[in-house]
Amino acid sequence: MNKRAMMTRMLVLVIVSMILAQLAWAGPPFTTDDPETVEYRHWEVYVASQIEHDENGWPGISPHFEVNYGAIPNLQLHLIAPVSFTAPSHEATRFGYGDTELGVKYRFFEETDHLPQIGVFPLIELPTGSRERGLGSGHTQAFLPLDDYQGSLFLLPSSSRPAPNR
């Protein structure tokens, strides 16, 4: 294929990709978050799946249920209850309950002409999934993101503690 034909195909691909991107719709779960909380006494419920692939197989969550509730103005309670799976390359696939995520999002500054919305969304991931079966981490993890309207201002390092032996 000559250079001109390849450039024409690349240009067509870029234009089609840009058009399709405008039609795409995305929703939670997001990798980053914003400080917007669920309205007071309102619910958000999502069902989602995540899957990845590496040299060891196919781990993922299918589905996970996310529930958010506006407990008081500017404060939301958060729960993710996952059904985890792992499909190792040369072993049987395993399904079961994964690690539970709990959180509280609080927006302490609402947007004004001079100030963006700012909030905090501390999360804790509880080791409710079986580490032995590859369905959980086996330790508690805590996260403390501070978010503004544009995305995360910064992310404090997460901490974790091994779960007690069961």
C-alpha positions in Angstrom: 0.0 0.0 0.0 1.4 3.4 -0.9 1.9 6.2 1.5 -1.0 8.3 0.2 -3.5 5.5 0.4 -2.4 4.8 4.0 -2.7 8.4 5.0 -6.2 8.6 3.4 -7.3 5.5 5.4 -5.9 7.0 8.6 -7.7 10.2 8.0 -11.0 8.4 7.4 -10.4 6.3 10.6 -9.8 9.5 12.6 -12.9 11.2 11.3 -15.1 8.1 11.9 -13.7 7.7 15.4 -14.5 11.4 16.2 -18.0 11.0 15.0 -18.6 7.8 16.9 -17.1 9.3 20.0 -19.7 12.0 20.0 -22.4 9.4 19.9 -20.9 7.4 22.8 -22.5 7.6 26.2 -20.7 6.7 29.4 -21.8 6.5 33.0 -20.6 5.1 36.3 -18.5 3.4 37.4 -15.9 6.2 36.8 -12.2 5.8 37.4 -12.2 9.4 38.8 -15.1 11.0 40.5 -16.6 14.4 41.0 -17.9 16.2 44.1 -21.6 16.0 43.0 -23.6 14.1 45.6 -26.9 12.3 45.1 -29.8 14.6 46.0 -31.2 14.4 49.5 -33.4 11.3 50.0 -32.8 10.1 46.5 -31.2 6.8 45.3 -28.8 5.9 42.5 -28.5 2.2 41.6 -26.1 0.8 39.0 -25.3 -2.6 37.7 -22.0 -2.9 36.0 -19.3 -5.4 35.0 -15.5 -5.1 34.8 -13.2 -7.6 33.2 -9.5 -7.7 32.4 -7.1 -10.1 30.8 -3.4 -10.9 31.5 -1.1 -13.8 31.1 -2.7 -15.5 34.1 -6.3 -15.5 32.8 -9.5 -13.5 33.1 -10.4 -11.9 36.5 -13.3 -9.6 36.8 -16.6 -8.6 38.4 -19.9 -9.6 36.8 -22.0 -8.0 37.9 -21.4 -5.5 40.7 -24.3 -3.6 42.3 -23.6 0.0 43.2 -26.0 1.8 45.5 -25.7 5.5 46.5 -28.2 7.3 48.8 -28.5 11.0 49.6 -28.6 10.7 53.4 -28.5 14.5 54.1 -27.9 17.5 51.8 -24.4 17.3 50.3 -23.7 13.8 51.8 -24.1 10.5 50.1 -23.7 6.9 51.4 -22.1 4.5 49.0 -22.0 0.7 48.6 -20.6 -1.7 46.0 -21.5 -5.3 46.3 -19.6 -7.4 43.7 -20.0 -10.9 42.3 -16.4 -11.7 41.4 -14.9 -14.3 39.2 -11.5 -15.5 38.1 -10.8 -17.7 35.1 -7.2 -18.8 35.4 -5.6 -20.0 32.2 -5.3 -23.6 33.2 -7.8 -24.0 36.1 -11.5 -24.0 36.6 -13.4 -20.7 36.7 -14.4 -19.6 40.2 -17.4 -17.3 41.1 -18.3 -15.8 44.4 -18.9 -12.7 46.4 -16.0 -10.2 46.2 -14.6 -7.4 48.4 -17.3 -4.9 49.6 -16.7 -1.2 49.0 -18.2 1.3 51.5 -17.9 5.1 51.3 -19.3 8.5 52.2 -19.1 11.4 49.8 -19.3 14.9 51.2 -19.4 18.1 49.2 -18.2 20.9 51.4 -18.1 23.7 48.8 -20.8 24.2 46.2 -19.8 25.8 42.9 -19.8 29.6 42.7 -18.5 32.1 40.2 -15.1 32.0 42.0 -14.9 28.6 43.5 -15.4 25.1 42.1 -17.3 22.4 43.9 -15.0 20.6 46.3 -15.7 17.4 48.1 -14.1 14.4 49.7 -15.0 10.7 49.1 -13.3 8.4 51.6 -13.7 4.7 50.7 -13.0 1.5 52.5 -12.8 -1.9 50.8 -13.5 -4.7 53.1 -12.0 -8.2 52.5 -15.3 -10.1 52.1 -14.1 -12.0 49.1 -12.1 -15.2 49.4 -8.4 -14.6 48.8 -7.7 -18.3 48.6 -10.2 -18.6 45.7 -8.9 -15.4 44.0 -12.1 -13.5 44.6 -10.7 -10.9 47.1 -7.6 -9.1 48.3 -7.5 -10.6 51.8 -6.9 -7.2 53.4 -8.7 -4.0 54.2 -7.9 -1.0 51.9 -8.7 2.6 52.5 -8.8 5.5 50.0 -9.2 9.2 50.6 -9.7 11.2 47.3 -10.3 14.9 47.4 -12.3 15.9 44.3 -13.1 19.2 42.6 -15.3 19.9 39.6 -12.5 19.2 37.2 -11.5 15.8 38.8 -9.2 14.8 41.6 -7.2 17.5 43.2 -5.0 14.9 44.7 -5.2 11.4 45.9 -3.8 10.5 49.3 -2.0 7.2 49.3 -4.2 4.3 50.1 -3.4 2.1 53.1 -4.1 -1.5 53.8 -4.0 -3.9 56.6 -3.9 -7.7 56.3 -7.1 -9.3 57.4 -7.0 -11.5 60.6 -6.5 -15.2 59.9 -9.8 -17.0 59.7 
